[in-house]
Amino acid sequence: MTLRIWPTLLVFTAFWLSLANPALAAEPFARATLVTKGTIYAGQQVEIDVDVFAPNYFLSPPEFPLFDLPGTVVTMPDDRGLNLNETINGAAFSGIRKTYMITPQAAGDYVLPSVDIPFGYAAVPGETTQARVKLPALRFTVTAVPGGAAGQPAVTAAKVTITQTFDRDPASLSAGDALVRTVAVNAQGLAAMMIPEPSFDAPEGARVYIHDPALSDDKSDRGEFRGGIRKDTATYVFAKAGDYKIPAITLQWFDPALGKAQSAEAPGAKVSVAAAPARETDLAPPSPSPDKAPFDWLWWVAAGLAVAAFALFIHLAAILAGRVQAWFDEVQADRAQSEPTAFRRVGEGCRSGDAHRLEAAIDAWSRMTGNVPLTQWLDRFADPGTKAAFSQHQQSLYRLAEATPTPDLLPLRAGLSKARRRWLEQTSDIESAPANELPDLNPTLEADLPTAR
């Protein structure tokens, strides 16, 4: 009879322990939420919150990947994650939320890819348990912008405004002067990198030089993302006198709230250029010579000594200046050939958006640091998103232009910088082996070998 009671007692004890401590059976999980409501149009920035929950508390934060979703541009603000706390079935969970910004380029159905999010948490207090969860397969539908491809606006945003400034009055120039025009585009609900480049057309008889754009985020006082700001600067040079007309800059955009196309404009300007003022060439008549004074020996001796002392001072100053210049040139040359300078050129290539400039810069850096081939270095230190972005960059260089879209290089800059930090951290503690530490192999045998004739 006693033997029959034991199995029942064990089952009851296990059931009671599961009710007393539900956290022992709790497992981590992830949740994705579509924040953007209503109809989603092509070119509109979509916000998706991804929450990762773990029992008890985190011991290492989740590593949210910057995944690749075909047909879209995926970014993630650098803001810190939002901490969450929830109680599910009696178990306490800690959560961390990150927000993805996804900009679909065309209409269709999109599904988040199944990528891993690794982290560490305290399954047992005081002990780290490594875990990973899958990004939820959230699906959302994107609608084409009304009007078709021919009349489709360049951007889809809540509101777009354009402001412009000139560095001087356009009506008060002279031949040979330059006029600097700065145009700032503010697009609410759209990343700065998605704002198209304005067209600076030069009037006939003038030249225009376009500078690199400045991209920034428009945030609220609490650090919440409100939109992107793109600032472009162009310099107009007018070589001849006359009246010129600088064209207006117009940006077409689609308002998803109103469901219709809108336009924003930076108005043109009239420029009046006067002839360059003539230079004064007339010389004043020579003054009459004064009466000849007696020769003063003492004055001439003092003047000679002063000239000699001044010449000696100039000679010593020239020697010192030459040495300082040589030292400065050496420092500048060392700095120009340094690894940080080479990698800074990689970042400048990403910011410029010029794929060939980036390729030349990263090839020079990899050869300088010995990271050849570069793909092995990326496999070791870069995250999957960076490797995917670099692969897309490579494809845009060596495939047909119509087969491969031009990639956006700004997200690649952050990934390469992160990979370089990992590379520096892992290589800073490695000491180079001392040279000539091993003796020559078979010195006697080498000495007895006859000399080749």
Contacts in CASP RR format, 6 or more apart in sequence:
PFRMAT RR
TARGET T0000
AUTHOR 0000-0000-0000
METHOD contacts of the structure
MODEL  1
MTLRIWPTLLVFTAFWLSLANPALAAEPFARATLVTKGTIYAGQQVEIDV
DVFAPNYFLSPPEFPLFDLPGTVVTMPDDRGLNLNETINGAAFSGIRKTY
MITPQAAGDYVLPSVDIPFGYAAVPGETTQARVKLPALRFTVTAVPGGAA
GQPAVTAAKVTITQTFDRDPASLSAGDALVRTVAVNAQGLAAMMIPEPSF
DAPEGARVYIHDPALSDDKSDRGEFRGGIRKDTATYVFAKAGDYKIPAIT
LQWFDPALGKAQSAEAPGAKVSVAAAPARETDLAPPSPSPDKAPFDWLWW
VAAGLAVAAFALFIHLAAILAGRVQAWFDEVQADRAQSEPTAFRRVGEGC
RSGDAHRLEAAIDAWSRMTGNVPLTQWLDRFADPGTKAAFSQHQQSLYRL
AEATPTPDLLPLRAGLSKARRRWLEQTSDIESAPANELPDLNPTLEADLP
TAR
17 24 0 8 1.000
18 24 0 8 1.000
18 25 0 8 1.000
22 89 0 8 1.000
22 90 0 8 1.000
22 91 0 8 1.000
23 55 0 8 1.000
23 56 0 8 1.000
23 91 0 8 1.000
23 92 0 8 1.000
25 91 0 8 1.000
26 55 0 8 1.000
26 88 0 8 1.000
26 89 0 8 1.000
26 91 0 8 1.000
26 93 0 8 1.000
27 55 0 8 1.000
28 52 0 8 1.000
28 53 0 8 1.000
28 54 0 8 1.000
28 55 0 8 1.000
28 119 0 8 1.000
28 121 0 8 1.000
28 131 0 8 1.000
28 133 0 8 1.000
29 52 0 8 1.000
29 53 0 8 1.000
29 133 0 8 1.000
30 50 0 8 1.000
30 51 0 8 1.000
30 52 0 8 1.000
30 53 0 8 1.000
30 117 0 8 1.000
30 133 0 8 1.000
30 134 0 8 1.000
30 135 0 8 1.000
30 136 0 8 1.000
31 50 0 8 1.000
31 51 0 8 1.000
31 53 0 8 1.000
31 136 0 8 1.000
32 48 0 8 1.000
32 49 0 8 1.000
32 50 0 8 1.000
32 51 0 8 1.000
32 112 0 8 1.000
32 135 0 8 1.000
32 136 0 8 1.000
32 138 0 8 1.000
33 48 0 8 1.000
33 49 0 8 1.000
33 50 0 8 1.000
33 51 0 8 1.000
33 138 0 8 1.000
34 46 0 8 1.000
34 47 0 8 1.000
34 48 0 8 1.000
34 138 0 8 1.000
34 140 0 8 1.000
35 47 0 8 1.000
35 48 0 8 1.000
35 49 0 8 1.000
35 99 0 8 1.000
36 44 0 8 1.000
36 45 0 8 1.000
36 46 0 8 1.000
36 47 0 8 1.000
36 48 0 8 1.000
39 143 0 8 1.000
39 256 0 8 1.000
40 46 0 8 1.000
40 104 0 8 1.000
40 140 0 8 1.000
40 141 0 8 1.000
40 142 0 8 1.000
40 143 0 8 1.000
40 256 0 8 1.000
41 142 0 8 1.000
41 143 0 8 1.000
41 144 0 8 1.000
41 145 0 8 1.000
41 156 0 8 1.000
41 254 0 8 1.000
41 256 0 8 1.000
42 104 0 8 1.000
42 105 0 8 1.000
42 106 0 8 1.000
42 107 0 8 1.000
42 142 0 8 1.000
42 143 0 8 1.000
42 144 0 8 1.000
42 145 0 8 1.000
42 152 0 8 1.000
42 156 0 8 1.000
43 103 0 8 1.000
43 104 0 8 1.000
43 105 0 8 1.000
43 145 0 8 1.000
43 155 0 8 1.000
43 156 0 8 1.000
43 194 0 8 1.000
43 254 0 8 1.000
44 103 0 8 1.000
44 104 0 8 1.000
44 142 0 8 1.000
44 156 0 8 1.000
44 157 0 8 1.000
44 190 0 8 1.000
44 254 0 8 1.000
44 256 0 8 1.000
45 101 0 8 1.000
45 102 0 8 1.000
45 103 0 8 1.000
45 156 0 8 1.000
45 157 0 8 1.000
45 189 0 8 1.000
45 190 0 8 1.000
45 191 0 8 1.000
45 194 0 8 1.000
46 101 0 8 1.000
46 102 0 8 1.000
46 103 0 8 1.000
46 104 0 8 1.000
46 140 0 8 1.000
46 142 0 8 1.000
47 99 0 8 1.000
47 100 0 8 1.000
47 101 0 8 1.000
48 99 0 8 1.000
48 100 0 8 1.000
48 102 0 8 1.000
48 112 0 8 1.000
48 138 0 8 1.000
48 140 0 8 1.000
49 97 0 8 1.000
49 98 0 8 1.000
49 99 0 8 1.000
50 64 0 8 1.000
50 97 0 8 1.000
50 98 0 8 1.000
50 99 0 8 1.000
50 100 0 8 1.000
50 117 0 8 1.000
50 135 0 8 1.000
50 136 0 8 1.000
51 84 0 8 1.000
51 95 0 8 1.000
51 96 0 8 1.000
51 97 0 8 1.000
52 62 0 8 1.000
52 64 0 8 1.000
52 95 0 8 1.000
52 96 0 8 1.000
52 97 0 8 1.000
52 117 0 8 1.000
52 119 0 8 1.000
52 133 0 8 1.000
53 84 0 8 1.000
53 86 0 8 1.000
53 88 0 8 1.000
53 93 0 8 1.000
53 94 0 8 1.000
53 95 0 8 1.000
54 93 0 8 1.000
54 94 0 8 1.000
54 95 0 8 1.000
54 119 0 8 1.000
54 120 0 8 1.000
54 121 0 8 1.000
54 131 0 8 1.000
55 91 0 8 1.000
55 92 0 8 1.000
55 93 0 8 1.000
55 94 0 8 1.000
55 121 0 8 1.000
55 122 0 8 1.000
55 123 0 8 1.000
56 92 0 8 1.000
56 94 0 8 1.000
56 121 0 8 1.000
56 122 0 8 1.000
56 123 0 8 1.000
56 125 0 8 1.000
57 94 0 8 1.000
57 121 0 8 1.000
57 122 0 8 1.000
58 94 0 8 1.000
58 95 0 8 1.000
58 96 0 8 1.000
58 119 0 8 1.000
58 120 0 8 1.000
58 121 0 8 1.000
58 122 0 8 1.000
59 120 0 8 1.000
59 121 0 8 1.000
59 122 0 8 1.000
59 128 0 8 1.000
60 119 0 8 1.000
60 120 0 8 1.000
60 128 0 8 1.000
61 96 0 8 1.000
61 119 0 8 1.000
62 96 0 8 1.000
62 98 0 8 1.000
62 117 0 8 1.000
62 118 0 8 1.000
62 119 0 8 1.000
63 117 0 8 1.000
63 118 0 8 1.000
63 119 0 8 1.000
64 76 0 8 1.000
64 98 0 8 1.000
64 117 0 8 1.000
65 115 0 8 1.000
65 116 0 8 1.000
65 117 0 8 1.000
65 135 0 8 1.000
65 383 0 8 1.000
65 384 0 8 1.000
65 385 0 8 1.000
66 74 0 8 1.000
66 75 0 8 1.000
66 76 0 8 1.000
66 383 0 8 1.000
66 385 0 8 1.000
66 386 0 8 1.000
66 411 0 8 1.000
66 415 0 8 1.000
67 74 0 8 1.000
67 112 0 8 1.000
67 113 0 8 1.000
67 115 0 8 1.000
67 135 0 8 1.000
67 384 0 8 1.000
67 385 0 8 1.000
68 74 0 8 1.000
68 113 0 8 1.000
68 385 0 8 1.000
68 388 0 8 1.000
68 389 0 8 1.000
68 392 0 8 1.000
69 102 0 8 1.000
69 110 0 8 1.000
69 112 0 8 1.000
69 113 0 8 1.000
71 104 0 8 1.000
71 105 0 8 1.000
71 106 0 8 1.000
71 110 0 8 1.000
72 102 0 8 1.000
72 103 0 8 1.000
72 104 0 8 1.000
72 105 0 8 1.000
72 110 0 8 1.000
73 102 0 8 1.000
73 103 0 8 1.000
73 105 0 8 1.000
73 191 0 8 1.000
73 193 0 8 1.000
73 194 0 8 1.000
73 408 0 8 1.000
74 100 0 8 1.000
74 101 0 8 1.000
74 102 0 8 1.000
74 103 0 8 1.000
74 411 0 8 1.000
75 100 0 8 1.000
75 101 0 8 1.000
75 102 0 8 1.000
75 103 0 8 1.000
75 191 0 8 1.000
75 193 0 8 1.000
75 411 0 8 1.000
76 98 0 8 1.000
76 99 0 8 1.000
76 100 0 8 1.000
76 101 0 8 1.000
77 99 0 8 1.000
77 101 0 8 1.000
77 217 0 8 1.000
77 225 0 8 1.000
79 99 0 8 1.000
79 223 0 8 1.000
79 225 0 8 1.000
81 96 0 8 1.000
81 97 0 8 1.000
81 98 0 8 1.000
82 96 0 8 1.000
82 97 0 8 1.000
82 98 0 8 1.000
83 94 0 8 1.000
83 95 0 8 1.000
83 96 0 8 1.000
83 97 0 8 1.000
84 94 0 8 1.000
84 95 0 8 1.000
84 96 0 8 1.000
84 97 0 8 1.000
85 92 0 8 1.000
85 93 0 8 1.000
85 94 0 8 1.000
85 95 0 8 1.000
86 92 0 8 1.000
86 93 0 8 1.000
86 95 0 8 1.000
87 93 0 8 1.000
94 121 0 8 1.000
101 191 0 8 1.000
101 225 0 8 1.000
102 110 0 8 1.000
103 190 0 8 1.000
103 191 0 8 1.000
103 194 0 8 1.000
104 110 0 8 1.000
104 142 0 8 1.000
106 142 0 8 1.000
106 144 0 8 1.000
107 142 0 8 1.000
107 143 0 8 1.000
107 144 0 8 1.000
108 141 0 8 1.000
108 142 0 8 1.000
108 143 0 8 1.000
109 139 0 8 1.000
109 140 0 8 1.000
109 141 0 8 1.000
109 142 0 8 1.000
110 139 0 8 1.000
110 140 0 8 1.000
110 141 0 8 1.000
110 142 0 8 1.000
111 137 0 8 1.000
111 138 0 8 1.000
111 139 0 8 1.000
112 135 0 8 1.000
112 136 0 8 1.000
112 137 0 8 1.000
112 138 0 8 1.000
112 139 0 8 1.000
113 135 0 8 1.000
114 134 0 8 1.000
114 135 0 8 1.000
114 137 0 8 1.000
115 134 0 8 1.000
115 135 0 8 1.000
115 384 0 8 1.000
116 132 0 8 1.000
116 133 0 8 1.000
116 134 0 8 1.000
116 135 0 8 1.000
117 132 0 8 1.000
117 133 0 8 1.000
117 134 0 8 1.000
117 135 0 8 1.000
118 130 0 8 1.000
118 131 0 8 1.000
118 132 0 8 1.000
119 130 0 8 1.000
119 131 0 8 1.000
119 132 0 8 1.000
120 128 0 8 1.000
120 129 0 8 1.000
120 130 0 8 1.000
120 131 0 8 1.000
121 128 0 8 1.000
121 129 0 8 1.000
121 131 0 8 1.000
122 128 0 8 1.000
122 129 0 8 1.000
123 129 0 8 1.000
144 152 0 8 1.000
145 152 0 8 1.000
145 153 0 8 1.000
145 156 0 8 1.000
145 254 0 8 1.000
145 261 0 8 1.000
146 254 0 8 1.000
146 259 0 8 1.000
146 260 0 8 1.000
146 261 0 8 1.000
147 261 0 8 1.000
151 261 0 8 1.000
152 254 0 8 1.000
153 252 0 8 1.000
153 253 0 8 1.000
153 254 0 8 1.000
153 261 0 8 1.000
153 262 0 8 1.000
154 196 0 8 1.000
154 251 0 8 1.000
154 252 0 8 1.000
154 253 0 8 1.000
155 187 0 8 1.000
155 190 0 8 1.000
155 194 0 8 1.000
155 195 0 8 1.000
155 196 0 8 1.000
155 251 0 8 1.000
155 253 0 8 1.000
155 254 0 8 1.000
156 190 0 8 1.000
156 253 0 8 1.000
156 254 0 8 1.000
156 256 0 8 1.000
157 187 0 8 1.000
157 188 0 8 1.000
157 189 0 8 1.000
157 190 0 8 1.000
157 227 0 8 1.000
157 253 0 8 1.000
157 254 0 8 1.000
157 255 0 8 1.000
158 188 0 8 1.000
158 189 0 8 1.000
158 190 0 8 1.000
158 255 0 8 1.000
158 256 0 8 1.000
158 257 0 8 1.000
159 187 0 8 1.000
159 188 0 8 1.000
159 255 0 8 1.000
160 185 0 8 1.000
160 186 0 8 1.000
160 187 0 8 1.000
160 188 0 8 1.000
160 251 0 8 1.000
160 253 0 8 1.000
160 262 0 8 1.000
160 264 0 8 1.000
161 185 0 8 1.000
161 186 0 8 1.000
161 264 0 8 1.000
162 183 0 8 1.000
162 184 0 8 1.000
162 185 0 8 1.000
162 186 0 8 1.000
162 249 0 8 1.000
162 251 0 8 1.000
162 264 0 8 1.000
162 265 0 8 1.000
162 266 0 8 1.000
163 183 0 8 1.000
163 184 0 8 1.000
163 186 0 8 1.000
163 266 0 8 1.000
164 181 0 8 1.000
164 182 0 8 1.000
164 183 0 8 1.000
164 184 0 8 1.000
164 249 0 8 1.000
164 266 0 8 1.000
164 267 0 8 1.000
165 181 0 8 1.000
165 182 0 8 1.000
166 179 0 8 1.000
166 180 0 8 1.000
166 181 0 8 1.000
166 182 0 8 1.000
166 269 0 8 1.000
167 179 0 8 1.000
167 180 0 8 1.000
167 182 0 8 1.000
168 179 0 8 1.000
168 180 0 8 1.000
170 179 0 8 1.000
170 246 0 8 1.000
170 269 0 8 1.000
170 270 0 8 1.000
170 271 0 8 1.000
170 272 0 8 1.000
171 270 0 8 1.000
171 271 0 8 1.000
171 272 0 8 1.000
172 272 0 8 1.000
173 179 0 8 1.000
173 238 0 8 1.000
173 271 0 8 1.000
173 272 0 8 1.000
173 273 0 8 1.000
173 274 0 8 1.000
174 241 0 8 1.000
174 273 0 8 1.000
174 274 0 8 1.000
174 275 0 8 1.000
174 276 0 8 1.000
174 277 0 8 1.000
175 238 0 8 1.000
175 239 0 8 1.000
175 240 0 8 1.000
175 241 0 8 1.000
175 273 0 8 1.000
175 274 0 8 1.000
175 275 0 8 1.000
175 276 0 8 1.000
176 237 0 8 1.000
176 238 0 8 1.000
176 239 0 8 1.000
176 273 0 8 1.000
176 276 0 8 1.000
177 237 0 8 1.000
177 238 0 8 1.000
177 273 0 8 1.000
178 235 0 8 1.000
178 236 0 8 1.000
178 237 0 8 1.000
178 238 0 8 1.000
179 235 0 8 1.000
179 236 0 8 1.000
179 238 0 8 1.000
179 271 0 8 1.000
180 233 0 8 1.000
180 234 0 8 1.000
180 235 0 8 1.000
180 236 0 8 1.000
181 200 0 8 1.000
181 233 0 8 1.000
181 234 0 8 1.000
181 235 0 8 1.000
181 236 0 8 1.000
181 246 0 8 1.000
181 269 0 8 1.000
182 231 0 8 1.000
182 232 0 8 1.000
182 233 0 8 1.000
183 198 0 8 1.000
183 231 0 8 1.000
183 232 0 8 1.000
183 233 0 8 1.000
183 234 0 8 1.000
183 249 0 8 1.000
183 266 0 8 1.000
184 229 0 8 1.000
184 230 0 8 1.000
184 231 0 8 1.000
184 232 0 8 1.000
185 195 0 8 1.000
185 198 0 8 1.000
185 229 0 8 1.000
185 230 0 8 1.000
185 231 0 8 1.000
185 232 0 8 1.000
185 251 0 8 1.000
185 264 0 8 1.000
186 218 0 8 1.000
186 227 0 8 1.000
186 228 0 8 1.000
186 229 0 8 1.000
187 194 0 8 1.000
187 195 0 8 1.000
187 227 0 8 1.000
187 228 0 8 1.000
187 229 0 8 1.000
187 230 0 8 1.000
187 253 0 8 1.000
188 218 0 8 1.000
188 226 0 8 1.000
188 227 0 8 1.000
188 228 0 8 1.000
189 225 0 8 1.000
189 226 0 8 1.000
189 227 0 8 1.000
189 228 0 8 1.000
190 227 0 8 1.000
190 228 0 8 1.000
191 217 0 8 1.000
191 227 0 8 1.000
191 228 0 8 1.000
192 215 0 8 1.000
192 216 0 8 1.000
192 217 0 8 1.000
192 227 0 8 1.000
192 228 0 8 1.000
192 229 0 8 1.000
192 230 0 8 1.000
193 215 0 8 1.000
193 408 0 8 1.000
193 410 0 8 1.000
195 228 0 8 1.000
195 230 0 8 1.000
196 251 0 8 1.000
197 213 0 8 1.000
197 230 0 8 1.000
197 232 0 8 1.000
198 232 0 8 1.000
198 249 0 8 1.000
198 251 0 8 1.000
198 266 0 8 1.000
199 249 0 8 1.000
200 208 0 8 1.000
200 210 0 8 1.000
200 232 0 8 1.000
200 234 0 8 1.000
200 249 0 8 1.000
201 208 0 8 1.000
201 247 0 8 1.000
202 208 0 8 1.000
202 236 0 8 1.000
203 236 0 8 1.000
203 244 0 8 1.000
203 245 0 8 1.000
203 246 0 8 1.000
203 247 0 8 1.000
203 271 0 8 1.000
204 244 0 8 1.000
205 238 0 8 1.000
205 239 0 8 1.000
205 240 0 8 1.000
205 244 0 8 1.000
206 236 0 8 1.000
206 237 0 8 1.000
206 238 0 8 1.000
206 239 0 8 1.000
206 244 0 8 1.000
207 236 0 8 1.000
207 237 0 8 1.000
207 239 0 8 1.000
208 234 0 8 1.000
208 235 0 8 1.000
208 236 0 8 1.000
208 237 0 8 1.000
209 234 0 8 1.000
209 235 0 8 1.000
209 237 0 8 1.000
210 232 0 8 1.000
210 233 0 8 1.000
210 234 0 8 1.000
211 232 0 8 1.000
211 233 0 8 1.000
211 234 0 8 1.000
211 235 0 8 1.000
212 351 0 8 1.000
212 352 0 8 1.000
213 230 0 8 1.000
213 231 0 8 1.000
213 232 0 8 1.000
214 230 0 8 1.000
214 231 0 8 1.000
215 228 0 8 1.000
215 229 0 8 1.000
215 230 0 8 1.000
215 231 0 8 1.000
215 410 0 8 1.000
216 228 0 8 1.000
216 229 0 8 1.000
216 231 0 8 1.000
217 225 0 8 1.000
217 226 0 8 1.000
217 227 0 8 1.000
217 228 0 8 1.000
217 229 0 8 1.000
218 225 0 8 1.000
218 226 0 8 1.000
218 227 0 8 1.000
218 228 0 8 1.000
218 229 0 8 1.000
219 225 0 8 1.000
219 226 0 8 1.000
220 226 0 8 1.000
236 246 0 8 1.000
236 271 0 8 1.000
238 244 0 8 1.000
238 271 0 8 1.000
238 273 0 8 1.000
240 273 0 8 1.000
241 273 0 8 1.000
241 274 0 8 1.000
241 275 0 8 1.000
241 276 0 8 1.000
242 272 0 8 1.000
242 273 0 8 1.000
242 274 0 8 1.000
243 270 0 8 1.000
243 271 0 8 1.000
243 272 0 8 1.000
243 273 0 8 1.000
244 270 0 8 1.000
244 271 0 8 1.000
244 272 0 8 1.000
244 273 0 8 1.000
245 268 0 8 1.000
245 269 0 8 1.000
245 270 0 8 1.000
245 271 0 8 1.000
246 268 0 8 1.000
246 269 0 8 1.000
246 270 0 8 1.000
246 271 0 8 1.000
247 268 0 8 1.000
248 265 0 8 1.000
248 266 0 8 1.000
248 267 0 8 1.000
248 268 0 8 1.000
249 265 0 8 1.000
249 266 0 8 1.000
249 268 0 8 1.000
250 263 0 8 1.000
250 264 0 8 1.000
250 265 0 8 1.000
250 266 0 8 1.000
251 263 0 8 1.000
251 264 0 8 1.000
251 265 0 8 1.000
252 261 0 8 1.000
252 262 0 8 1.000
252 263 0 8 1.000
253 261 0 8 1.000
253 262 0 8 1.000
253 263 0 8 1.000
253 264 0 8 1.000
254 260 0 8 1.000
254 261 0 8 1.000
254 262 0 8 1.000
255 261 0 8 1.000
255 262 0 8 1.000
335 341 0 8 1.000
337 368 0 8 1.000
339 365 0 8 1.000
339 368 0 8 1.000
339 369 0 8 1.000
342 361 0 8 1.000
342 364 0 8 1.000
342 365 0 8 1.000
342 368 0 8 1.000
342 369 0 8 1.000
343 365 0 8 1.000
343 420 0 8 1.000
345 361 0 8 1.000
345 364 0 8 1.000
345 365 0 8 1.000
346 358 0 8 1.000
346 361 0 8 1.000
346 362 0 8 1.000
346 365 0 8 1.000
346 413 0 8 1.000
346 416 0 8 1.000
347 358 0 8 1.000
347 361 0 8 1.000
347 413 0 8 1.000
347 416 0 8 1.000
347 417 0 8 1.000
348 357 0 8 1.000
348 361 0 8 1.000
349 357 0 8 1.000
349 358 0 8 1.000
349 361 0 8 1.000
349 409 0 8 1.000
350 358 0 8 1.000
350 409 0 8 1.000
350 410 0 8 1.000
350 412 0 8 1.000
350 413 0 8 1.000
350 416 0 8 1.000
351 409 0 8 1.000
351 410 0 8 1.000
351 413 0 8 1.000
352 358 0 8 1.000
352 409 0 8 1.000
353 408 0 8 1.000
353 409 0 8 1.000
353 410 0 8 1.000
355 393 0 8 1.000
355 396 0 8 1.000
355 397 0 8 1.000
355 406 0 8 1.000
355 407 0 8 1.000
355 409 0 8 1.000
356 397 0 8 1.000
358 393 0 8 1.000
358 409 0 8 1.000
358 412 0 8 1.000
359 393 0 8 1.000
359 397 0 8 1.000
362 374 0 8 1.000
362 416 0 8 1.000
363 374 0 8 1.000
365 371 0 8 1.000
366 372 0 8 1.000
366 373 0 8 1.000
366 374 0 8 1.000
366 377 0 8 1.000
371 377 0 8 1.000
371 423 0 8 1.000
377 419 0 8 1.000
377 423 0 8 1.000
378 386 0 8 1.000
378 387 0 8 1.000
378 390 0 8 1.000
378 419 0 8 1.000
379 387 0 8 1.000
380 423 0 8 1.000
381 419 0 8 1.000
381 420 0 8 1.000
381 422 0 8 1.000
381 423 0 8 1.000
381 426 0 8 1.000
382 390 0 8 1.000
382 415 0 8 1.000
382 416 0 8 1.000
382 418 0 8 1.000
382 419 0 8 1.000
383 415 0 8 1.000
383 418 0 8 1.000
383 419 0 8 1.000
385 415 0 8 1.000
386 412 0 8 1.000
386 415 0 8 1.000
386 416 0 8 1.000
386 418 0 8 1.000
386 419 0 8 1.000
389 407 0 8 1.000
389 411 0 8 1.000
389 412 0 8 1.000
389 415 0 8 1.000
390 412 0 8 1.000
390 416 0 8 1.000
392 404 0 8 1.000
392 407 0 8 1.000
393 407 0 8 1.000
393 409 0 8 1.000
393 412 0 8 1.000
395 404 0 8 1.000
396 404 0 8 1.000
396 405 0 8 1.000
396 406 0 8 1.000
396 407 0 8 1.000
440 446 0 8 1.000
END
